[in-house]
């Protein structure tokens, strides 16, 4: 008899609880539907962009193609003589750079932009100190930076040099600078610091 007396005292209380429960369930259903639609749209957009990337030729970094039996193509640059940016002492350096090209056509293409390429490299070199260039790691980093600067006039973008030199497997070994669709590698023909 006590439950009947409680219902008689609060006739609207049970209906309000029921209404709140129904509204909460509806809100959860709407939230689940919205989340499902967003997930579906995201998957469709991802699939669309994946298909689009496969169809569009990549202008960014592409692995150099080597044709078996074809001799390498080298493009030597005139030596760079420049002041180093050491603060305490005046020092200068002379560096000879030779590009290993992916093809004779790539060499001709780069020759058309050679004044801009030399300017970019010279601007890079003038900000270096002797300490940065004395050890092997510094020279490898410089080669990667030169590679990045050399293709900028062609409208190509390379990943940041820091990304190139990240540890592959945590062993402390650095990856070698990788080439692109025009320049396979940067070689130093002379490297003098005074």
Secondary structure, DSSP 8 states (H G I E B T S, - for coil): -HHHHHHHH-TTHHHHHHHHHHHHHHHHHHHHHHHHHHHHHHHHHHHHHHHHHHHS---S-------TT---EEEE---EEEE---SSS--EEEEEEEEEES-HHHHHHHHHTHHHHHHHHHHHHTT--HHHHHSHHHHHHHHHHHHHHHHHTTT-----HHHHTSBSSSSS-B------SSEEEEEEEEEEE-
